[in-house]
Amino acid sequence: MRLKKALCALLLAALLAGMAVPALALEKGQLLRVDHCGKWVALRAEATANSPRLAKLYKGTTAVYERSEKDFCLVRCGTRWGYVARKYLEKQSRALRVNKKVWLREAPSADGRKLKKLKKGATVVALAEAPNGYYYVQWNGWYGYVSASALRAAKAGDGRKAWVVCAGKHAALRESASDSGHHVASIPRGARVYAFGGNGSGWQYVYWKGMWGYLDADVLYIKH
C-alpha cells in the first residue's frame, strides 16, 4: 500500500511539473509576446534565472524565437539577443500595435526614406523580421519597415470592428492572402470579426474567436 501511494505521489508530481511550464510548439522565426507577468521580465545572458540581466522586456513586447534551452527560450528582441523564461512567452499573431509615433520607412534603417507617419495606436501586420531591429510590415496597403522598439503585441480589440457579409453561408479564413492559402476556419455570414489592415490586393488580416488569418475584403463590411 505504501509503495502504491509513493508511486502515485511521484506520478502526480511529474504531472504537475509538466503542467507548470506548458510546452510551446514553436518554430524558428515564430513571433512571441511577453505575457503572464507583472510589468516586465528579464532578458538574460544564459538559460538560468541567476544569469546576468541584459534588459527588461515589458509586457506586450514582441520577440523572435530562435530555440529552446531547458525552461528558457533564446529570443531576439530588436537588436538584442538573450534568454527569457518560457512561462512568460506566448505565441503572437502578425498583428502589432504602434506604441509611439513612428515612420514607415523604405529601408530597415533610421536613414531609410520616410513613407508614412504612423500614429500611436495604429495597427500593422508583420510580414517578416528585418535586419537592424526592424519588421517589414503592411499598413493600409502600404509596405515598409518599422523599428521593433515602436511596436507591441496587438489584442483583438485593437482592430476595427467588421462583419462578414458574404453571399454564401460561410467565408473562408485563410492562413495566407490567397484563395489557395491553407483553410483555417469557415466564418458564418453575419459574424463579427476584427480587421487589422488590408494588403492592397483585396485581403484583410482579421481575428475571429481565437484565430487569425486573411479574409477576402469583398466579404467584409468594416466600421469606420
C-alpha positions in Angstrom: 0.0 0.0 0.0 2.8 2.4 0.9 4.6 1.6 -2.3 1.5 2.3 -4.3 1.0 5.7 -2.5 4.6 6.6 -3.2 4.3 5.7 -6.8 1.1 7.8 -7.1 2.7 10.7 -5.4 5.7 10.5 -7.9 3.3 10.3 -10.9 1.3 13.3 -9.6 4.5 15.3 -9.0 5.7 14.6 -12.5 2.3 15.5 -14.0 2.2 18.8 -12.1 5.7 19.6 -13.1 4.8 19.1 -16.7 1.7 21.3 -16.3 3.7 24.1 -14.6 5.5 25.1 -17.8 3.3 24.2 -20.8 5.1 23.3 -23.9 5.1 25.7 -26.8 5.1 24.2 -30.3 7.5 26.7 -31.8 9.4 27.1 -35.0 12.5 29.3 -35.6 11.3 32.7 -36.6 8.0 32.5 -34.7 6.8 35.8 -33.2 6.3 35.7 -29.4 5.0 38.2 -27.0 5.9 38.7 -23.3 2.9 37.8 -21.1 1.8 36.2 -17.8 4.0 38.7 -15.8 3.8 41.9 -13.9 5.2 44.9 -15.8 8.3 43.2 -17.3 10.5 40.1 -17.4 14.3 39.8 -17.6 16.2 39.1 -20.8 19.1 37.1 -19.5 22.6 36.2 -20.7 22.2 32.5 -20.2 19.3 30.0 -19.8 19.2 30.3 -16.0 17.3 32.5 -13.6 20.6 33.6 -11.9 22.4 34.7 -15.0 23.0 38.5 -15.6 20.0 40.5 -16.8 20.7 42.2 -20.1 17.5 44.1 -20.4 13.9 44.5 -19.2 11.2 43.3 -21.6 7.9 44.9 -20.9 4.6 43.1 -21.1 3.4 43.0 -24.7 6.9 43.3 -26.1 7.4 41.1 -29.2 10.4 38.9 -29.8 11.6 36.4 -32.4 12.1 32.8 -31.3 15.4 31.1 -32.1 15.5 27.9 -29.9 14.6 26.4 -26.5 17.1 25.5 -23.8 15.7 23.9 -20.6 12.8 26.1 -19.4 14.1 29.1 -21.4 13.8 30.4 -24.9 16.6 32.1 -26.8 15.0 35.1 -28.5 15.9 38.2 -30.5 14.2 41.5 -29.5 15.2 44.3 -31.8 19.0 44.1 -31.9 19.3 42.3 -28.6 19.7 38.5 -28.0 19.0 36.7 -24.8 17.0 34.2 -22.8 13.5 34.5 -21.4 11.8 32.0 -19.1 9.4 30.1 -21.3 6.4 30.6 -18.9 6.4 34.3 -19.8 6.1 33.8 -23.5 3.1 33.2 -25.7 2.7 32.9 -29.5 1.9 36.2 -31.1 -0.1 36.8 -34.3 1.2 39.0 -37.1 -0.9 41.9 -35.7 1.2 44.5 -33.9 0.3 47.9 -32.4 2.4 51.1 -32.7 3.2 52.4 -29.2 4.6 55.7 -30.3 4.7 57.9 -33.4 7.0 56.3 -35.9 7.8 56.5 -39.6 7.1 53.7 -42.0 10.4 53.6 -44.0 11.5 52.3 -47.3 14.6 50.5 -45.8 15.3 49.0 -42.4 17.3 51.9 -41.1 16.8 55.3 -39.4 18.1 56.8 -42.6 15.6 54.9 -44.8 13.3 57.2 -46.9 10.1 58.1 -45.0 6.9 56.7 -46.5 4.2 57.4 -44.0 4.0 58.6 -40.4 2.1 56.1 -38.2 0.3 57.4 -35.2 0.3 55.9 -31.7 -2.3 53.1 -31.6 -2.1 52.3 -35.3 -2.0 48.6 -36.1 0.3 46.9 -38.7 0.7 43.4 -39.9 4.2 42.0 -39.6 5.3 40.1 -42.7 8.9 39.4 -41.8 11.7 40.2 -39.4 14.2 42.5 -41.0 17.8 43.5 -40.2 18.8 46.1 -37.6 15.9 45.5 -35.3 13.1 46.3 -37.8 10.0 44.5 -39.0 8.8 44.5 -42.6 5.1 45.3 -42.3 1.9 46.2 -44.2 -0.3 49.1 -43.2 -3.4 50.1 -45.2 -2.0 48.9 -48.5 1.5 50.4 -47.8 4.6 48.2 -47.3 7.7 49.2 -45.4 9.9 48.9 -42.3 9.1 49.9 -38.7 11.5 49.8 -35.7 10.7 46.9 -33.4 11.1 49.3 -30.4 8.0 51.1 -31.6 5.8 48.0 -31.7 3.9 45.9 -29.2 1.7 42.9 -29.5 -1.9 43.8 -30.6 -5.0 42.5 -29.0 -8.2 41.6 -30.8 -9.9 44.8 -29.6 -7.2 46.9 -31.3 -8.6 46.1 -34.7 -11.6 47.7 -36.4 -15.0 46.0 -36.0 -16.1 44.3 -39.1 -18.9 41.9 -40.2 -18.9 39.1 -42.6 -21.4 39.9 -45.5 -20.6 37.0 -47.9 -23.2 35.8 -50.4 -23.0 32.2 -49.1 -23.4 30.8 -45.6 -19.7 31.0 -44.8 -16.5 32.8 -45.7 -13.1 31.1 -45.7 -10.5 32.3 -43.2 -7.1 31.5 -44.7 -3.5 31.4 -43.4 -2.2 33.4 -46.3 -3.6 36.1 -48.5 -4.6 33.8 -51.4 -7.5 31.6 -52.5 -5.1 28.7 -52.3 -3.9 29.6 -48.7 -4.4 27.0 -46.0 -8.0 26.9 -44.8 -8.1 27.9 -41.1 -11.8 28.1 -40.5 -15.3 28.8 -42.0 -16.8 32.0 -40.6 -20.6 32.3 -40.8 -22.3 35.1 -42.5 -23.1 37.9 -40.0 -20.2 37.1 -37.7 -18.3 40.0 -36.2 -14.5 40.0 -36.7 -11.7 42.5 -36.0 -9.8 43.8 -39.0 -6.1 44.8 -38.8 -5.4 46.1 -42.3 -5.6 45.3 -46.0 -2.7 44.2 -48.1 -3.6 46.2 -51.2 -4.5 43.0 -53.1 -8.0 42.6 -51.7 -7.4 40.7 -48.4 -7.8 41.8 -44.8 -5.9 40.3 -41.8 -8.5 39.5 -39.2 -9.2 38.0 -35.8 -12.2 35.7 -35.0 -12.7 33.6 -32.0 -9.1 33.0 -31.1 -8.0 32.5 -34.7 -6.0 34.8 -37.0 -5.9 34.8 -40.8 -6.9 36.5 -44.0 -10.4 37.1 -45.4 -11.3 38.4 -48.9 -12.1 42.1 -48.3 -15.2 41.7 -50.6 -16.9 39.7 -47.9 -16.4 42.3 -45.2 -18.2 45.4 -44.0 -15.7 47.4 -41.9 -16.9 50.0 -39.5 -15.1 53.3 -40.0 
